Amino acid sequence: MGLLPQTTFAQSSDSVTWKNEGSLGFNFSNVGLSNWAAGGQSSFSVGTKLNYTKTRITSKDEWKNQFDFALGGTQIGKESFRKNDDNIIILSQYDLKINEKWAYSFTGSIRTQLLEGINFESDVLDKISDFMAPGYVNLNLGFKYSGGDIFTSTIAPLAGKFTFVLDDYLSSLGAFGITPGDQIRTEFGANVLSTLKIPIAENISLESNLNLFTGYETFGNVDVFWNTLLVMKVNSWFNATFGTELIYDDDIKIEQENGDFERKVQFKHVLNVGVNFSLAKSN
């Protein structure tokens, strides 16, 4: 699964331009083994990825709304079906232009997952996450710098990060940095969001998004959310993608093999080949 290079349709009316970008992708793989002398296990995996962006543009301002969704899972041998990708991101950004390069900017975003997460490495199958557990809501007020179609950066000295844990069990454990028994943790600080889009070749593109947040009470402890996506288009229907996601949150401690909990860098990479459909249309 993966995204096609974004397709754009723009319609202008009374100096207002609507731009629609996006794609929907599916991938599926299956290996079946029976009396196979060389060994191995049968496996099955499926996944989907949706990306859609709608932007309203005028000579004075720009309003961008984005929705990203990914969900996938796999089954190996006689193990139960387990998810390996689960992500929901909703973002809305309003920019009031100052000049060609700079704008006042307000951004709101929500990041969470759809299904519960289970720790299969433990002897007891403990739930470690769920929908809005965690859920992250970010509100940022600041300035946006635009370096053309390749680079943009939003610097927000007024930023709020709200961590939700709306699951009673996880809340009671004090998961994701909240006080045990609470369901929300509020932090105020500064935020930087930068986006880099590079057309490497005619059918190859790279997009990278880096988000940095530091709270004023713990200034210098930086939370990092960094994702990249390399898209390699085969034809109008098929493509391959390689995506990475790096997270470091000073409030999250990861259980280690010795049972201790430590702050660690979280990293995920996903390589997919699949079929995709463009969602660009006029309206």
C-alpha positions as CSV (number, residue, x, y, z in Angstrom):
1,M,0.0,0.0,0.0
2,G,1.1,3.5,-0.4
3,L,0.4,6.9,-2.0
4,L,0.7,7.8,-5.6
5,P,2.4,11.1,-6.3
6,Q,-0.2,13.6,-5.5
7,T,-2.6,14.5,-8.2
8,T,-4.0,18.1,-8.1
9,F,-7.2,19.5,-9.5
10,A,-7.7,23.2,-9.0
11,Q,-10.9,25.2,-9.7
12,S,-11.0,29.0,-9.5
13,S,-14.0,31.2,-8.9
14,D,-14.0,34.8,-7.8
15,S,-10.3,34.6,-6.8
16,V,-10.9,31.5,-4.7
17,T,-9.0,28.2,-5.6
18,W,-9.9,24.8,-4.2
19,K,-7.2,22.2,-4.5
20,N,-7.9,18.5,-3.9
21,E,-5.1,15.9,-3.5
22,G,-5.1,12.3,-2.4
23,S,-5.1,8.6,-3.0
24,L,-6.4,5.4,-1.6
25,G,-4.2,2.3,-1.6
26,F,-4.6,-1.4,-0.8
27,N,-2.0,-4.2,-0.5
28,F,-2.4,-7.9,0.0
29,S,0.1,-10.8,0.3
30,N,-0.2,-14.5,1.0
31,V,2.2,-17.4,1.4
32,G,0.8,-21.0,1.7
33,L,3.0,-23.9,2.7
34,S,2.0,-27.6,3.0
35,N,4.5,-30.3,3.7
36,W,7.2,-27.9,2.6
37,A,10.6,-29.6,3.2
38,A,12.6,-26.4,3.2
39,G,10.5,-25.2,6.3
40,G,8.8,-21.9,6.9
41,Q,5.3,-20.8,7.9
42,S,2.2,-19.8,5.9
43,S,1.4,-16.1,6.2
44,F,-1.3,-13.6,5.2
45,S,-1.2,-9.8,5.4
46,V,-3.5,-7.0,4.3
47,G,-3.4,-3.2,4.6
48,T,-4.9,0.0,3.4
49,K,-3.7,3.6,3.3
50,L,-5.8,6.7,2.7
51,N,-4.5,10.3,2.2
52,Y,-6.7,13.2,1.3
53,T,-6.0,17.0,1.4
54,K,-8.4,19.8,0.5
55,T,-7.0,23.3,0.4
56,R,-8.8,26.7,-0.1
57,I,-6.5,29.3,-1.5
58,T,-7.0,33.1,-2.1
59,S,-4.6,36.0,-2.6
60,K,-4.7,36.7,1.1
61,D,-5.0,33.4,2.9
62,E,-4.8,29.6,2.7
63,W,-6.8,27.0,4.6
64,K,-5.5,23.4,4.4
65,N,-7.3,20.3,5.8
66,Q,-5.7,16.9,5.7
67,F,-6.7,13.4,6.7
68,D,-4.3,10.4,6.8
69,F,-5.4,6.9,7.7
70,A,-3.4,3.6,7.7
71,L,-4.4,0.2,8.9
72,G,-2.8,-3.2,8.3
73,G,-2.2,-6.6,9.9
74,T,-0.7,-10.0,9.4
75,Q,-1.1,-13.6,10.4
76,I,1.9,-15.9,10.5
77,G,1.4,-19.7,11.0
78,K,-1.1,-20.4,13.8
79,E,-0.7,-17.1,15.5
80,S,-3.7,-14.8,15.8
81,F,-4.1,-12.0,13.4
82,R,-2.1,-9.0,14.6
83,K,-2.0,-5.4,13.4
84,N,1.3,-3.9,12.1
85,D,0.1,-0.5,11.0
86,D,-2.6,1.7,12.6
87,N,-2.5,5.5,12.3
88,I,-5.1,8.4,12.2
89,I,-4.0,11.9,11.6
90,I,-6.3,14.9,11.1
91,L,-4.8,18.3,10.5
92,S,-6.2,21.8,9.8
93,Q,-4.0,24.8,9.1
94,Y,-5.0,28.4,8.4
95,D,-2.4,30.8,7.1
96,L,-3.0,34.6,6.7
97,K,-0.4,35.9,4.3
98,I,2.1,38.7,5.3
99,N,4.1,38.5,2.1
100,E,5.2,35.9,-0.4
101,K,7.4,34.1,2.1
102,W,5.7,34.6,5.5
103,A,2.2,34.2,7.0
104,Y,0.5,34.2,10.3
105,S,-0.4,30.6,11.0
106,F,-2.8,28.6,13.2
107,T,-2.6,24.8,13.2
108,G,-4.7,22.2,14.9
109,S,-4.0,18.5,14.7
110,I,-5.2,15.1,16.2
111,R,-3.2,12.0,16.1
112,T,-4.4,8.6,17.4
113,Q,-5.1,5.0,16.3
114,L,-8.2,2.9,15.5
115,L,-7.7,-0.5,17.2
116,E,-6.3,-1.6,20.5
117,G,-2.6,-2.5,20.7
118,I,-1.5,-5.7,22.5
119,N,1.9,-6.6,23.8
120,F,2.4,-10.1,22.3
121,E,5.9,-10.3,23.8
122,S,4.6,-10.7,27.3
123,D,3.4,-13.9,28.9
124,V,0.1,-12.1,29.6
125,L,-1.4,-10.4,26.5
126,D,-1.7,-6.9,28.0
127,K,-3.4,-4.0,26.3
128,I,-0.9,-1.2,25.8
129,S,-2.9,1.3,23.7
130,D,-6.3,1.9,22.1
131,F,-8.4,4.5,20.3
132,M,-7.5,7.9,21.9
133,A,-5.3,6.1,24.3
134,P,-3.1,7.8,23.5
135,G,-4.6,10.6,21.5
136,Y,-2.6,13.7,20.9
137,V,-4.2,17.1,20.2
138,N,-1.9,20.0,19.2
139,L,-2.8,23.7,18.8
140,N,-0.2,26.0,17.5
141,L,-0.2,29.8,16.9
142,G,2.8,31.3,15.1
143,F,4.4,32.1,11.8
144,K,4.8,30.1,8.6
145,Y,7.8,30.4,6.2
146,S,7.3,29.1,2.7
147,G,10.3,28.3,0.5
148,G,8.2,27.4,-2.5
149,D,6.8,23.9,-3.2
150,I,9.9,22.2,-1.7
151,F,10.1,23.5,1.9
152,T,7.8,25.0,4.5
153,S,8.3,25.6,8.2
154,T,5.8,26.8,10.9
155,I,7.3,28.3,14.0
156,A,4.8,28.5,16.9
157,P,5.9,30.1,20.2
158,L,2.4,29.6,21.5
159,A,1.6,25.9,21.4
160,G,-0.5,23.5,23.4
161,K,0.0,19.7,23.5
162,F,-2.9,17.7,25.0
163,T,-2.3,14.0,25.7
164,F,-5.5,11.9,26.1
165,V,-5.8,8.4,27.6
166,L,-9.5,7.7,27.5
167,D,-9.2,4.0,28.5
168,D,-9.8,3.4,32.2
169,Y,-7.2,0.6,32.5
170,L,-4.4,2.5,30.8
171,S,-5.4,5.6,32.7
172,S,-5.1,3.8,36.0
173,L,-1.5,2.8,35.1
174,G,-0.5,6.4,34.3
175,A,0.3,5.4,30.7
176,F,1.9,7.9,28.3
177,G,3.0,10.4,31.0
178,I,-0.4,11.2,32.6
179,T,-1.1,11.2,36.3
180,P,-2.6,7.8,37.3
181,G,-6.4,8.0,37.2
182,D,-6.4,11.1,35.0
183,Q,-7.4,11.1,31.3
184,I,-5.7,14.2,30.0
185,R,-2.3,15.9,30.4
186,T,-1.9,19.5,29.3
187,E,1.5,21.1,28.2
188,F,2.2,24.6,26.9
189,G,5.3,25.4,25.0
190,A,6.8,26.0,21.6
191,N,6.4,24.0,18.4
192,V,8.2,23.7,15.0
193,L,6.7,21.9,12.1
194,S,8.7,21.5,8.9
195,T,7.9,19.8,5.6
196,L,10.2,18.9,2.8
197,K,9.0,17.7,-0.6
198,I,11.6,16.6,-3.1
199,P,10.8,15.3,-6.7
200,I,13.8,13.0,-7.0
201,A,12.9,11.7,-10.5
202,E,9.9,11.7,-12.8
203,N,8.3,8.7,-11.0
204,I,10.0,9.0,-7.6
205,S,9.2,11.5,-4.9
206,L,10.2,12.0,-1.2
207,E,8.2,13.8,1.5
208,S,9.4,14.3,5.0
209,N,7.6,16.0,8.0
210,L,9.4,16.9,11.2
211,N,7.5,18.1,14.3
212,L,9.3,19.3,17.4
213,F,7.7,20.4,20.7
214,T,9.1,21.5,24.0
215,G,7.1,22.5,27.0
216,Y,8.0,25.7,28.9
217,E,8.0,23.9,32.2
218,T,10.5,21.3,30.9
219,F,12.1,23.5,28.3
220,G,14.9,21.7,26.4
221,N,13.2,18.3,26.6
222,V,12.1,18.0,23.0
223,D,9.4,15.6,21.8
224,V,10.0,14.5,18.2
225,F,7.6,13.2,15.6
226,W,9.3,12.6,12.2
227,N,7.9,10.7,9.3
228,T,9.1,10.2,5.7
229,L,7.5,8.7,2.6
230,L,9.4,7.6,-0.5
231,V,7.0,6.9,-3.5
232,M,8.1,5.0,-6.5
233,K,5.4,5.0,-9.2
234,V,5.3,1.9,-11.5
235,N,2.3,3.0,-13.6
236,S,-1.1,4.7,-13.1
237,W,-2.4,1.8,-10.9
238,F,0.6,0.3,-9.2
239,N,3.4,1.7,-7.1
240,A,5.8,0.9,-4.3
241,T,6.4,3.0,-1.1
242,F,8.9,3.0,1.7
243,G,7.8,4.9,4.8
244,T,9.5,5.6,8.1
245,E,8.2,7.0,11.4
246,L,10.4,8.1,14.3
247,I,9.0,9.2,17.7
248,Y,10.6,10.3,20.8
249,D,8.4,11.5,23.7
250,D,10.0,12.4,26.9
251,D,6.9,11.4,28.8
252,I,6.7,7.8,27.4
253,K,8.8,5.0,28.9
254,I,9.1,1.7,27.0
255,E,9.3,-1.6,28.8
256,Q,12.6,-3.4,28.2
257,E,13.5,-7.1,28.3
258,N,14.7,-6.9,31.9
259,G,11.3,-5.4,32.9
260,D,12.6,-1.8,33.4
261,F,10.9,1.1,31.8
262,E,13.1,3.6,29.9
263,R,12.8,6.5,27.5
264,K,13.6,5.2,24.0
265,V,13.4,6.3,20.4
266,Q,10.5,4.5,18.7
267,F,11.0,3.7,15.0
268,K,8.9,2.0,12.4
269,H,9.4,1.3,8.7
270,V,6.9,0.0,6.2
271,L,7.7,-1.2,2.6
272,N,4.6,-1.8,0.4
273,V,3.7,-2.7,-3.1
274,G,0.1,-2.3,-4.1
275,V,-2.8,-0.9,-6.1
276,N,-3.8,2.7,-5.7
277,F,-6.6,5.0,-6.8
278,S,-6.4,8.8,-7.2
279,L,-9.0,10.8,-5.2
280,A,-8.5,14.1,-7.0
281,K,-11.7,15.6,-8.3
282,S,-13.4,18.9,-9.0
283,N,-15.9,20.5,-6.7
